[in-house]
Amino acid sequence: MGKKEYSLSYGKGKISFKIDEKNVIATLLPVRVSSPEDETSLIEDALLNPIKSLPLPDIVSPEDRIVIITSDVTRPTPSSKMLPLLLKQLKLAGVKQKNITIVFALGIHRKHTTEEQKNLVGDRIYEDYRCIDHEKENCVDLGKTKTGIPVEIFKEVAAADVRICMGNIEPHYFAGYTGGAKSIMPGVSSRQSVSSTHKLMLSAGSVAGKLEGNPTREAIDEVGKKVGIDFILNVVLSPQKKIIGAFAGDKTTAHRKGCEFADACFKVPIKEKVDVVIVGCGGYPKDINVYQAQKALDNAKYAVKEGGTIVLVAECKEGFGDNIFEQWMLSSNSFRQPVERIQKEFILGAHKAAAIGMLLEKAKVIMVSSLAPWKVEKLFFTPAKSVDEAIAMTLQEYGDDAGFYIVPSGGLILPSLK
């Protein structure tokens, strides 16, 4: 036994640290991730053998106006690998290039730069096809769900004859899993629609890894059904962002098959909770800002003891990532304040502040990031200059025999107590 070196993805690079092996109970990694087959073959096979659906060429006609909705820069969806094969299927059906629009599902996130759009889809596709950002201010009213959620959708999506949704599937802290109809809600919805849906995060059952009986996921799927999704192409990615599974076809059945695969990969059994969890987000874009990095933090809570500490390793080069979230954190006098405020007045963006507050009721957080220390303190976290410094702080608190888990890809891994 002795000190062993570990490294975690941090932004577009790595960050290293050393820890005594006797303290490391386990490194939590995906359960079933073999070396990926040829990624192209996986996507092609999914498109040629869609689940509970006809193949794309049998669904579309040459004159159809088609929108392909894909993820924004905050998501790891490999659009540039998926789109060429999807577009090839549309070409086989005789669909005119001018009738195809690629929409980036921003939800309430910031708009892209031209360079970011090009990087997401690839130069050739960017030049050949119309590529646009979702505009949350430019939506049309399509009615309400059974529970009264307004269905307000980007007009370019609502006006299309055929809607195809792309995305990746991984655990989501209150929608159960990403993917499926999430491209529509919140992807291409108005701020009011997103806020009404996200409010359901406060409901029992809106937790990571749960689909059936999850009020948030049920609302997302209902919105997707109301808008109309003709076909999906979703992938499951390894921590190295390689495609390890591809699922195409029916908006619900294909998505659920993908979630079953993701379950087998990312629900990691643990025998016990520990004093300290060192969690990385998996690097860029998952640690682009605090708004995104919070998802890894939320998953880590399932592995830490009550009163324990989570060491969050996240670069966050774009800061907090949302103005309302930042305002709530900067104006709060305690981590409990956002939790109390959100119960009285649900505001989108502020829900992240409340989620952090709820976590801090259970465990402390030390953060290693590029943020100024005062900003980390406004999150009610303790800043550390390095992971080594964070480890030293926790050993001082919990003793030399403190138990640690190391979670390199916290946004993916969902610890599950046996």
C-alpha positions, 0 to 999 in steps of 0.5 A, spaced: 500 500 500 502 507 498 500 513 494 497 512 487 496 517 482 489 518 479 487 523 474 480 526 472 478 529 465 478 537 467 475 541 461 479 539 455 485 536 459 486 532 465 488 534 473 492 529 477 492 527 484 495 522 489 491 518 495 493 512 499 490 506 496 488 504 503 483 509 503 480 508 496 474 503 497 473 503 489 473 507 483 466 507 480 466 506 473 461 503 468 459 496 469 458 494 461 462 498 457 467 494 452 471 497 447 466 500 442 465 496 435 465 501 429 461 507 431 458 508 424 456 500 424 452 501 430 448 507 428 447 504 421 444 498 424 440 502 428 437 506 422 436 500 418 433 496 424 428 501 427 425 499 434 417 499 433 417 503 427 418 503 419 425 505 416 426 513 415 425 512 407 418 509 408 416 514 413 418 521 409 416 523 402 420 527 397 416 534 399 416 533 406 419 539 410 423 536 415 426 538 422 432 534 425 433 536 432 439 535 435 443 537 442 447 544 443 454 545 445 453 543 453 451 536 451 456 530 448 451 528 443 456 526 437 451 530 432 457 530 427 457 522 427 450 521 427 447 526 422 451 524 415 448 517 416 441 520 418 441 524 412 443 519 407 437 515 409 433 522 407 436 522 401 434 515 399 427 517 400 428 523 395 427 528 400 430 535 397 436 538 401 433 545 401 427 542 405 431 539 411 433 544 417 437 542 423 435 545 429 440 546 435 435 544 442 438 550 446 432 549 451 434 556 456 441 555 454 445 561 451 445 561 443 451 558 439 457 562 435 457 560 428 464 556 430 460 552 435 455 550 430 460 548 425 463 544 430 457 540 432 455 538 425 461 538 421 463 543 416 460 540 410 453 539 413 453 546 416 455 549 409 450 544 405 444 544 410 440 550 414 442 550 421 439 554 426 438 555 434 432 554 437 429 561 439 425 560 446 422 567 444 419 565 438 414 559 439 407 557 437 402 555 442 399 548 441 395 547 447 396 544 454 397 537 457 392 534 461 396 537 468 396 544 464 403 545 462 403 550 456 405 546 450 409 552 446 414 550 441 419 553 437 415 555 430 420 552 426 419 545 429 411 546 430 411 548 422 415 541 420 411 535 416 416 531 420 420 531 426 426 527 428 429 527 434 437 526 436 440 525 443 444 521 448 441 517 453 444 518 460 442 519 467 438 525 469 437 528 476 430 529 475 427 527 468 430 519 470 434 519 463 436 524 458 434 522 450 427 521 447 422 527 447 427 531 451 429 534 445 422 537 444 421 539 452 425 543 454 429 542 447 425 547 443 420 549 448 418 556 451 421 559 457 414 558 460 413 551 458 420 549 460 419 552 467 412 549 468 415 542 466 421 543 471 417 545 477 415 537 477 423 536 479 420 538 486 415 532 486 416 525 489 419 520 484 422 525 479 429 522 481 435 519 477 434 513 473 427 512 474 422 513 468 415 509 470 412 513 476 417 519 474 412 526 474 417 530 470 419 524 465 411 523 464 410 530 462 416 530 457 413 524 454 406 527 454 409 534 450 413 530 445 406 526 443 402 532 443 407 535 438 409 529 434 415 526 434 416 521 427 423 518 429 428 518 434 436 516 433 439 516 440 446 514 442 449 511 449 456 514 450 462 511 454 466 516 459 471 517 453 465 519 449 465 513 444 458 510 441 457 504 445 449 503 443 445 506 438 437 506 438 432 508 433 425 508 431 419 510 436 419 516 440 418 512 446 419 504 445 426 506 442 428 510 448 426 505 453 430 500 450 436 505 450 435 507 457 435 499 459 442 499 456 444 505 459 441 502 466 446 496 465 452 500 464 451 506 469 447 504 475 453 501 479 452 497 485 455 499 491 456 495 498 456 502 503 456 509 503 463 513 504 466 519 508 468 522 501 466 522 494 471 525 489 467 526 483 469 529 476 464 531 471 467 527 465 471 533 462 468 538 457 462 540 455 460 536 462 464 541 466 463 547 462 459 551 467 456 550 474 449 549 471 452 543 468 457 540 473 451 540 478 449 533 475 455 530 477 454 532 484 447 530 484 449 523 482 455 523 487 450 524 493 447 517 492 454 514 494 456 519 500 454 518 508 450 523 511 455 529 513 460 526 508 464 530 503 463 531 496 470 533 492 467 536 485 472 537 480 469 541 475 473 547 470 467 551 469 470 556 464 464 559 463 462 560 470 455 559 473 452 558 466 445 561 467 444 568 470 438 567 474 442 561 478 447 566 479 443 571 482 440 567 486 446 564 489 450 571 490 444 574 493 443 568 498 445 568 505 445 560 506 444 554 502 437 553 505 434 560 502 434 557 495 430 551 497 425 555 501 424 560 496 423 555 490 417 552 494 413 559 494 416 561 487 418 556 482 423 560 477 427 556 472 434 557 473 433 558 480 431 550 480 439 549 480 440 553 486 435 549 490 438 543 487 444 545 490 441 547 497 437 540 498 444 536 496 448 541 502 443 539 507 446 532 506 453 533 505 458 538 504 462 540 498 469 542 496 470 544 489 476 544 485 475 549 479 477 555 475 472 559 479 474 565 483 474 562 491 469 567 492 464 565 487 465 558 490 464 560 497 457 563 494 455 556 492 456 555 499 462 550 497 469 550 500 474 552 494 481 548 494 486 549 489 488 542 487 485 535 489 491 534 493 489 539 498 481 537 498 484 530 500 488 533 505 482 537 508 477 531 508 483 527 512 483 532 517 476 532 518 474 524 517 481 521 520 486 517 516 482 511 515 476 515 511 473 511 506 473 514 499 470 513 492 473 516 486 468 517 480 471 519 474 464 520 470 459 523 475 454 525 470 454 518 467 455 514 474 449 512 478 451 509 485 446 504 487 446 501 494 445 493 494 
